Amino acid sequence: MTTDKRLYNEVARRITAMIEEEQFPPGSRLPGERDLAAQLGVSRVTVREAQIALQAQGKIEVRTGSGAKVLPPQPSQETLPKMSAFELTQARTLFEGEAAALAAATITDEELEKLDELIAHMTDDSTGNEALEQDADREFHLTIAKASKNAAIIDAIERLWRFRTEIDEIKQAYDSICGLTPEMRLAEHQDIATALRERDPAKARTAMRRHFACIIEAMLSTTEQKAIEEARRRTDETRQRFLESAESLM
Protein backbone atom coordinates (compact mmCIF):
# COMPACT_ATOMS: atom_id res chain seq x y z
CA MET A 1 0.00 0.00 0.00
CA THR A 2 1.22 3.49 -0.82
CA THR A 3 2.16 5.45 2.29
CA ASP A 4 0.96 9.04 2.75
CA LYS A 5 4.38 10.54 2.16
CA ARG A 6 4.65 8.70 -1.17
CA LEU A 7 1.04 9.16 -2.22
CA TYR A 8 1.74 12.06 -4.57
CA ASN A 9 4.28 9.89 -6.43
CA GLU A 10 1.58 7.28 -7.02
CA VAL A 11 -0.85 9.98 -8.16
CA ALA A 12 1.81 11.37 -10.53
CA ARG A 13 2.23 7.88 -12.02
CA ARG A 14 -1.53 7.52 -12.48
CA ILE A 15 -1.79 10.90 -14.22
CA THR A 16 1.19 9.95 -16.40
CA ALA A 17 -0.59 6.73 -17.39
CA MET A 18 -3.70 8.70 -18.38
CA ILE A 19 -1.54 11.04 -20.48
CA GLU A 20 0.18 8.10 -22.17
CA GLU A 21 -3.20 6.50 -22.86
CA GLU A 22 -4.18 9.83 -24.48
CA GLN A 23 -7.01 10.52 -22.10
CA PHE A 24 -5.23 13.87 -21.90
CA PRO A 25 -3.31 14.32 -25.19
CA PRO A 26 -0.54 16.92 -25.65
CA GLY A 27 -1.96 20.43 -25.71
CA SER A 28 -5.01 19.54 -23.63
CA ARG A 29 -5.55 20.64 -20.05
CA LEU A 30 -5.90 18.43 -17.01
CA PRO A 31 -9.12 18.72 -15.01
CA GLY A 32 -9.03 21.23 -12.17
CA GLU A 33 -7.47 20.22 -8.87
CA ARG A 34 -10.87 19.65 -7.24
CA ASP A 35 -12.17 17.44 -10.06
CA LEU A 36 -8.92 15.50 -10.39
CA ALA A 37 -8.77 14.95 -6.64
CA ALA A 38 -12.31 13.57 -6.67
CA GLN A 39 -11.55 11.35 -9.67
CA LEU A 40 -8.43 9.88 -8.07
CA GLY A 41 -9.79 9.73 -4.53
CA VAL A 42 -7.09 11.92 -2.96
CA SER A 43 -6.79 15.42 -1.53
CA ARG A 44 -6.21 18.56 -3.58
CA VAL A 45 -2.88 19.00 -1.81
CA THR A 46 -1.77 15.58 -3.07
CA VAL A 47 -2.86 16.48 -6.61
CA ARG A 48 -0.95 19.75 -6.38
CA GLU A 49 2.22 17.95 -5.23
CA ALA A 50 1.83 15.41 -8.03
CA GLN A 51 1.50 18.21 -10.58
CA ILE A 52 4.66 19.87 -9.23
CA ALA A 53 6.49 16.57 -9.74
CA LEU A 54 5.10 16.16 -13.26
CA GLN A 55 6.07 19.72 -14.13
CA ALA A 56 9.62 19.00 -12.97
CA GLN A 57 9.63 15.98 -15.30
CA GLY A 58 8.55 18.18 -18.21
CA LYS A 59 5.22 16.40 -18.67
CA ILE A 60 2.90 19.30 -17.84
CA GLU A 61 3.06 23.05 -17.48
CA VAL A 62 1.22 24.62 -14.55
CA ARG A 63 0.20 28.26 -14.79
CA THR A 64 -1.65 30.19 -12.13
CA GLY A 65 -5.19 30.87 -13.25
CA SER A 66 -5.08 28.62 -16.31
CA GLY A 67 -4.47 25.18 -14.81
CA ALA A 68 -2.16 22.41 -16.00
CA LYS A 69 -1.42 21.92 -19.70
CA VAL A 70 -0.11 18.60 -21.04
CA LEU A 71 3.19 19.05 -22.89
CA PRO A 72 4.49 17.02 -25.85
CA PRO A 73 6.74 14.04 -24.96
CA GLN A 74 10.19 15.11 -23.87
CA PRO A 75 13.35 14.13 -25.82
CA SER A 76 15.07 10.90 -24.83
CA GLN A 77 17.90 10.67 -22.31
CA GLU A 78 20.47 10.90 -25.14
CA THR A 79 19.65 14.60 -25.50
CA LEU A 80 20.37 15.41 -21.85
CA PRO A 81 23.38 17.70 -21.52
CA LYS A 82 26.78 16.09 -21.15
CA MET A 83 28.40 16.78 -17.81
CA SER A 84 30.46 15.04 -15.18
CA ALA A 85 29.30 14.12 -11.70
CA PHE A 86 31.75 16.73 -10.40
CA GLU A 87 30.19 19.47 -12.55
CA LEU A 88 26.71 18.52 -11.38
CA THR A 89 27.77 18.47 -7.75
CA GLN A 90 29.39 21.87 -8.13
CA ALA A 91 26.10 23.24 -9.52
CA ARG A 92 24.14 21.57 -6.73
CA THR A 93 26.45 23.20 -4.19
CA LEU A 94 25.61 26.64 -5.56
CA PHE A 95 21.86 26.18 -5.95
CA GLU A 96 21.15 24.03 -2.91
CA GLY A 97 23.41 26.08 -0.66
CA GLU A 98 21.42 29.23 -1.47
CA ALA A 99 18.13 27.32 -1.26
CA ALA A 100 19.06 26.26 2.28
CA ALA A 101 19.90 29.86 3.20
CA LEU A 102 16.51 31.06 1.89
CA ALA A 103 14.68 28.16 3.51
CA ALA A 104 16.11 29.02 6.92
CA ALA A 105 13.91 32.11 6.95
CA THR A 106 10.77 30.57 5.47
CA ILE A 107 10.67 26.87 6.42
CA THR A 108 7.57 25.75 8.31
CA ASP A 109 7.36 23.53 11.38
CA GLU A 110 5.67 20.88 9.21
CA GLU A 111 8.57 20.92 6.76
CA LEU A 112 11.06 20.65 9.64
CA GLU A 113 9.15 17.64 10.94
CA LYS A 114 9.30 16.09 7.47
CA LEU A 115 13.08 16.54 7.41
CA ASP A 116 13.31 14.75 10.77
CA GLU A 117 11.19 11.89 9.43
CA LEU A 118 13.39 11.57 6.34
CA ILE A 119 16.55 11.51 8.46
CA ALA A 120 14.93 8.75 10.53
CA HIS A 121 14.42 6.75 7.32
CA MET A 122 18.11 7.22 6.49
CA THR A 123 19.03 5.74 9.86
CA ASP A 124 16.57 2.83 9.70
CA ASP A 125 18.71 -0.26 9.14
CA SER A 126 15.71 -2.58 9.44
CA THR A 127 14.61 -2.13 5.82
CA GLY A 128 17.98 -2.86 4.23
CA ASN A 129 16.60 -1.12 1.15
CA GLU A 130 19.17 1.19 -0.42
CA ALA A 131 16.63 2.51 -2.93
CA LEU A 132 14.37 3.71 -0.11
CA GLU A 133 17.32 5.39 1.59
CA GLN A 134 18.23 7.18 -1.65
CA ASP A 135 14.61 8.21 -2.07
CA ALA A 136 14.67 9.68 1.46
CA ASP A 137 17.84 11.58 0.53
CA ARG A 138 16.19 13.02 -2.59
CA GLU A 139 13.06 14.01 -0.68
CA PHE A 140 15.23 15.65 2.00
CA HIS A 141 16.90 17.94 -0.54
CA LEU A 142 13.70 18.68 -2.48
CA THR A 143 11.85 19.50 0.74
CA ILE A 144 14.47 22.15 1.48
CA ALA A 145 14.21 23.47 -2.07
CA LYS A 146 10.43 23.80 -1.72
CA ALA A 147 10.86 25.44 1.67
CA SER A 148 12.76 28.26 -0.08
CA LYS A 149 9.38 29.33 -1.53
CA ASN A 150 11.19 30.35 -4.73
CA ALA A 151 9.66 28.72 -7.80
CA ALA A 152 12.73 29.30 -9.98
CA ILE A 153 15.06 27.69 -7.45
CA ILE A 154 12.68 24.77 -6.95
CA ASP A 155 12.52 24.15 -10.70
CA ALA A 156 16.32 24.39 -11.06
CA ILE A 157 17.00 21.95 -8.23
CA GLU A 158 14.39 19.48 -9.47
CA ARG A 159 16.08 19.58 -12.89
CA LEU A 160 19.49 19.01 -11.31
CA TRP A 161 18.05 15.97 -9.56
CA ARG A 162 16.81 14.75 -12.93
CA PHE A 163 20.40 14.85 -14.19
CA ARG A 164 21.45 13.05 -11.00
CA THR A 165 19.07 10.15 -11.65
CA GLU A 166 18.83 9.97 -15.47
CA ILE A 167 22.39 10.46 -16.74
CA ASP A 168 23.99 7.04 -16.39
CA GLU A 169 27.57 8.15 -15.71
CA ILE A 170 26.44 10.53 -12.99
CA LYS A 171 24.12 7.96 -11.43
CA GLN A 172 26.95 5.44 -11.35
CA ALA A 173 29.31 7.98 -9.77
CA TYR A 174 26.83 8.74 -7.00
CA ASP A 175 25.95 5.07 -6.54
CA SER A 176 29.65 4.26 -6.15
CA ILE A 177 29.82 6.30 -2.94
CA CYS A 178 26.53 5.11 -1.48
CA GLY A 179 27.22 3.18 1.67
CA LEU A 180 30.58 4.89 2.25
CA THR A 181 30.89 6.60 5.66
CA PRO A 182 27.14 6.44 6.35
CA GLU A 183 27.60 7.93 9.80
CA MET A 184 29.27 10.99 8.28
CA ARG A 185 26.50 11.38 5.68
CA LEU A 186 23.88 11.16 8.42
CA ALA A 187 25.69 13.78 10.51
CA GLU A 188 25.83 16.10 7.48
CA HIS A 189 22.06 15.89 6.98
CA GLN A 190 21.46 16.39 10.70
CA ASP A 191 23.66 19.50 10.68
CA ILE A 192 21.63 20.94 7.79
CA ALA A 193 18.34 20.25 9.59
CA THR A 194 19.70 21.78 12.81
CA ALA A 195 20.75 24.98 11.04
CA LEU A 196 17.31 25.26 9.46
CA ARG A 197 15.62 24.69 12.80
CA GLU A 198 17.75 27.50 14.25
CA ARG A 199 16.60 29.75 11.37
CA ASP A 200 20.23 30.59 10.63
CA PRO A 201 20.74 31.26 6.87
CA ALA A 202 24.56 31.45 7.01
CA LYS A 203 24.80 28.26 9.03
CA ALA A 204 22.35 26.46 6.72
CA ARG A 205 24.30 27.52 3.64
CA THR A 206 27.59 26.39 5.19
CA ALA A 207 26.16 23.03 6.29
CA MET A 208 24.76 22.34 2.82
CA ARG A 209 28.00 23.32 1.09
CA ARG A 210 30.01 21.17 3.50
CA HIS A 211 27.75 18.23 2.64
CA PHE A 212 28.52 18.58 -1.07
CA ALA A 213 32.23 19.12 -0.40
CA CYS A 214 32.23 15.75 1.36
CA ILE A 215 30.45 14.16 -1.62
CA ILE A 216 33.09 15.53 -4.00
CA GLU A 217 35.87 14.27 -1.72
CA ALA A 218 34.27 10.81 -1.63
CA MET A 219 34.00 10.77 -5.43
CA LEU A 220 37.65 11.79 -5.78
CA SER A 221 38.72 9.05 -3.38
CA THR A 222 36.67 6.45 -5.26
CA THR A 223 38.03 7.62 -8.61
CA GLU A 224 41.58 7.47 -7.27
CA GLN A 225 41.07 3.98 -5.87
CA LYS A 226 39.69 2.74 -9.20
CA ALA A 227 42.66 4.24 -11.02
CA ILE A 228 45.07 2.51 -8.63
CA GLU A 229 43.30 -0.82 -9.05
CA GLU A 230 43.33 -0.47 -12.85
CA ALA A 231 47.06 0.39 -12.83
CA ARG A 232 47.78 -2.66 -10.67
CA ARG A 233 45.73 -4.88 -13.00
CA ARG A 234 47.66 -3.69 -16.04
CA THR A 235 50.98 -4.06 -14.23
CA ASP A 236 50.08 -7.61 -13.20
CA GLU A 237 49.14 -8.48 -16.78
CA THR A 238 52.41 -7.03 -18.09
CA ARG A 239 54.45 -8.82 -15.43
CA GLN A 240 52.77 -12.12 -16.15
CA ARG A 241 53.26 -11.77 -19.90
CA PHE A 242 56.98 -11.00 -19.71
CA LEU A 243 57.69 -13.53 -16.96
CA GLU A 244 56.06 -16.27 -19.01
CA SER A 245 58.06 -15.14 -22.05
CA ALA A 246 61.31 -15.18 -20.05
CA GLU A 247 60.61 -18.64 -18.68
CA SER A 248 59.96 -19.99 -22.15
CA LEU A 249 63.45 -18.88 -23.21
CA MET A 250 65.21 -20.65 -20.35
TILO-993922 format. One record per residue (C-alpha): residue number from 0; y, z, x. Coordinates in pm, whole numbers, m for minus. Layout:
! TILO-993922
{site NUM, {Y, Z, X}}
...
This chain:
! TILO-993922
{site 0, {0, 0, 0}}
{site 1, {349, m82, 122}}
{site 2, {545, 229, 216}}
{site 3, {904, 275, 96}}
{site 4, {1054, 216, 438}}
{site 5, {870, m117, 465}}
{site 6, {916, m222, 104}}
{site 7, {1206, m457, 174}}
{site 8, {989, m643, 428}}
{site 9, {728, m702, 158}}
{site 10, {998, m816, m85}}
{site 11, {1137, m1053, 181}}
{site 12, {788, m1202, 223}}
{site 13, {752, m1248, m153}}
{site 14, {1090, m1422, m179}}
{site 15, {995, m1640, 119}}
{site 16, {673, m1739, m59}}
{site 17, {870, m1838, m370}}
{site 18, {1104, m2048, m154}}
{site 19, {810, m2217, 18}}
{site 20, {650, m2286, m320}}
{site 21, {983, m2448, m418}}
{site 22, {1052, m2210, m701}}
{site 23, {1387, m2190, m523}}
{site 24, {1432, m2519, m331}}
{site 25, {1692, m2565, m54}}
{site 26, {2043, m2571, m196}}
{site 27, {1954, m2363, m501}}
{site 28, {2064, m2005, m555}}
{site 29, {1843, m1701, m590}}
{site 30, {1872, m1501, m912}}
{site 31, {2123, m1217, m903}}
{site 32, {2022, m887, m747}}
{site 33, {1965, m724, m1087}}
{site 34, {1744, m1006, m1217}}
{site 35, {1550, m1039, m892}}
{site 36, {1495, m664, m877}}
{site 37, {1357, m667, m1231}}
{site 38, {1135, m967, m1155}}
{site 39, {988, m807, m843}}
{site 40, {973, m453, m979}}
{site 41, {1192, m296, m709}}
{site 42, {1542, m153, m679}}
{site 43, {1856, m358, m621}}
{site 44, {1900, m181, m288}}
{site 45, {1558, m307, m177}}
{site 46, {1648, m661, m286}}
{site 47, {1975, m638, m95}}
{site 48, {1795, m523, 222}}
{site 49, {1541, m803, 183}}
{site 50, {1821, m1058, 150}}
{site 51, {1987, m923, 466}}
{site 52, {1657, m974, 649}}
{site 53, {1616, m1326, 510}}
{site 54, {1972, m1413, 607}}
{site 55, {1900, m1297, 962}}
{site 56, {1598, m1530, 963}}
{site 57, {1818, m1821, 855}}
{site 58, {1640, m1867, 522}}
{site 59, {1930, m1784, 290}}
{site 60, {2305, m1748, 306}}
{site 61, {2462, m1455, 122}}
{site 62, {2826, m1479, 20}}
{site 63, {3019, m1213, m165}}
{site 64, {3087, m1325, m519}}
{site 65, {2862, m1631, m508}}
{site 66, {2518, m1481, m447}}
{site 67, {2241, m1600, m216}}
{site 68, {2192, m1970, m142}}
{site 69, {1860, m2104, m11}}
{site 70, {1905, m2289, 319}}
{site 71, {1702, m2585, 449}}
{site 72, {1404, m2496, 674}}
{site 73, {1511, m2387, 1019}}
{site 74, {1413, m2582, 1335}}
{site 75, {1090, m2483, 1507}}
{site 76, {1067, m2231, 1790}}
{site 77, {1090, m2514, 2047}}
{site 78, {1460, m2550, 1965}}
{site 79, {1541, m2185, 2037}}
{site 80, {1770, m2152, 2338}}
{site 81, {1609, m2115, 2678}}
{site 82, {1678, m1781, 2840}}
{site 83, {1504, m1518, 3046}}
{site 84, {1412, m1170, 2930}}
{site 85, {1673, m1040, 3175}}
{site 86, {1947, m1255, 3019}}
{site 87, {1852, m1138, 2671}}
{site 88, {1847, m775, 2777}}
{site 89, {2187, m813, 2939}}
{site 90, {2324, m952, 2610}}
{site 91, {2157, m673, 2414}}
{site 92, {2320, m419, 2645}}
{site 93, {2664, m556, 2561}}
{site 94, {2618, m595, 2186}}
{site 95, {2403, m291, 2115}}
{site 96, {2608, m66, 2341}}
{site 97, {2923, m147, 2142}}
{site 98, {2732, m126, 1813}}
{site 99, {2626, 228, 1906}}
{site 100, {2986, 320, 1990}}
{site 101, {3106, 189, 1651}}
{site 102, {2816, 351, 1468}}
{site 103, {2902, 692, 1611}}
{site 104, {3211, 695, 1391}}
{site 105, {3057, 547, 1077}}
{site 106, {2687, 642, 1067}}
{site 107, {2575, 831, 757}}
{site 108, {2353, 1138, 736}}
{site 109, {2088, 921, 567}}
{site 110, {2092, 676, 857}}
{site 111, {2065, 964, 1106}}
{site 112, {1764, 1094, 915}}
{site 113, {1609, 747, 930}}
{site 114, {1654, 741, 1308}}
{site 115, {1475, 1077, 1331}}
{site 116, {1189, 943, 1119}}
{site 117, {1157, 634, 1339}}
{site 118, {1151, 846, 1655}}
{site 119, {875, 1053, 1493}}
{site 120, {675, 732, 1442}}
{site 121, {722, 649, 1811}}
{site 122, {574, 986, 1903}}
{site 123, {283, 970, 1657}}
{site 124, {m26, 914, 1871}}
{site 125, {m258, 944, 1571}}
{site 126, {m213, 582, 1461}}
{site 127, {m286, 423, 1798}}
{site 128, {m112, 115, 1660}}
{site 129, {119, m42, 1917}}
{site 130, {251, m293, 1663}}
{site 131, {371, m11, 1437}}
{site 132, {539, 159, 1732}}
{site 133, {718, m165, 1823}}
{site 134, {821, m207, 1461}}
{site 135, {968, 146, 1467}}
{site 136, {1158, 53, 1784}}
{site 137, {1302, m259, 1619}}
{site 138, {1401, m68, 1306}}
{site 139, {1565, 200, 1523}}
{site 140, {1794, m54, 1690}}
{site 141, {1868, m248, 1370}}
{site 142, {1950, 74, 1185}}
{site 143, {2215, 148, 1447}}
{site 144, {2347, m207, 1421}}
{site 145, {2380, m172, 1043}}
{site 146, {2544, 167, 1086}}
{site 147, {2826, m8, 1276}}
{site 148, {2933, m153, 938}}
{site 149, {3035, m473, 1119}}
{site 150, {2872, m780, 966}}
{site 151, {2930, m998, 1273}}
{site 152, {2769, m745, 1506}}
{site 153, {2477, m695, 1268}}
{site 154, {2415, m1070, 1252}}
{site 155, {2439, m1106, 1632}}
{site 156, {2195, m823, 1700}}
{site 157, {1948, m947, 1439}}
{site 158, {1958, m1289, 1608}}
{site 159, {1901, m1131, 1949}}
{site 160, {1597, m956, 1805}}
{site 161, {1475, m1293, 1681}}
{site 162, {1485, m1419, 2040}}
{site 163, {1305, m1100, 2145}}
{site 164, {1015, m1165, 1907}}
{site 165, {997, m1547, 1883}}
{site 166, {1046, m1674, 2239}}
{site 167, {704, m1639, 2399}}
{site 168, {815, m1571, 2757}}
{site 169, {1053, m1299, 2644}}
{site 170, {796, m1143, 2412}}
{site 171, {544, m1135, 2695}}
{site 172, {798, m977, 2931}}
{site 173, {874, m700, 2683}}
{site 174, {507, m654, 2595}}
{site 175, {426, m615, 2965}}
{site 176, {630, m294, 2982}}
{site 177, {511, m148, 2653}}
{site 178, {318, 167, 2722}}
{site 179, {489, 225, 3058}}
{site 180, {660, 566, 3089}}
{site 181, {644, 635, 2714}}
{site 182, {793, 980, 2760}}
{site 183, {1099, 828, 2927}}
{site 184, {1138, 568, 2650}}
{site 185, {1116, 842, 2388}}
{site 186, {1378, 1051, 2569}}
{site 187, {1610, 748, 2583}}
{site 188, {1589, 698, 2206}}
{site 189, {1639, 1070, 2146}}
{site 190, {1950, 1068, 2366}}
{site 191, {2094, 779, 2163}}
{site 192, {2025, 959, 1834}}
{site 193, {2178, 1281, 1970}}
{site 194, {2498, 1104, 2075}}
{site 195, {2526, 946, 1731}}
{site 196, {2469, 1280, 1562}}
{site 197, {2750, 1425, 1775}}
{site 198, {2975, 1137, 1660}}
{site 199, {3059, 1063, 2023}}
{site 200, {3126, 687, 2074}}
{site 201, {3145, 701, 2456}}
{site 202, {2826, 903, 2480}}
{site 203, {2646, 672, 2235}}
{site 204, {2752, 364, 2430}}
{site 205, {2639, 519, 2759}}
{site 206, {2303, 629, 2616}}
{site 207, {2234, 282, 2476}}
{site 208, {2332, 109, 2800}}
{site 209, {2117, 350, 3001}}
{site 210, {1823, 264, 2775}}
{site 211, {1858, m107, 2852}}
{site 212, {1912, m40, 3223}}
{site 213, {1575, 136, 3223}}
{site 214, {1416, m162, 3045}}
{site 215, {1553, m400, 3309}}
{site 216, {1427, m172, 3587}}
{site 217, {1081, m163, 3427}}
{site 218, {1077, m543, 3400}}
{site 219, {1179, m578, 3765}}
{site 220, {905, m338, 3872}}
{site 221, {645, m526, 3667}}
{site 222, {762, m861, 3803}}
{site 223, {747, m727, 4158}}
{site 224, {398, m587, 4107}}
{site 225, {274, m920, 3969}}
{site 226, {424, m1102, 4266}}
{site 227, {251, m863, 4507}}
{site 228, {m82, m905, 4330}}
{site 229, {m47, m1285, 4333}}
{site 230, {39, m1283, 4706}}
{site 231, {m266, m1067, 4778}}
{site 232, {m488, m1300, 4573}}
{site 233, {m369, m1604, 4766}}
{site 234, {m406, m1423, 5098}}
{site 235, {m761, m1320, 5008}}
{site 236, {m848, m1678, 4914}}
{site 237, {m703, m1809, 5241}}
{site 238, {m882, m1543, 5445}}
{site 239, {m1212, m1615, 5277}}
{site 240, {m1177, m1990, 5326}}
{site 241, {m1100, m1971, 5698}}
{site 242, {m1353, m1696, 5769}}
{site 243, {m1627, m1901, 5606}}
{site 244, {m1514, m2205, 5806}}
{site 245, {m1518, m2005, 6131}}
{site 246, {m1864, m1868, 6061}}
{site 247, {m1999, m2215, 5996}}
{site 248, {m1888, m2321, 6345}}
{site 249, {m2065, m2035, 6521}}
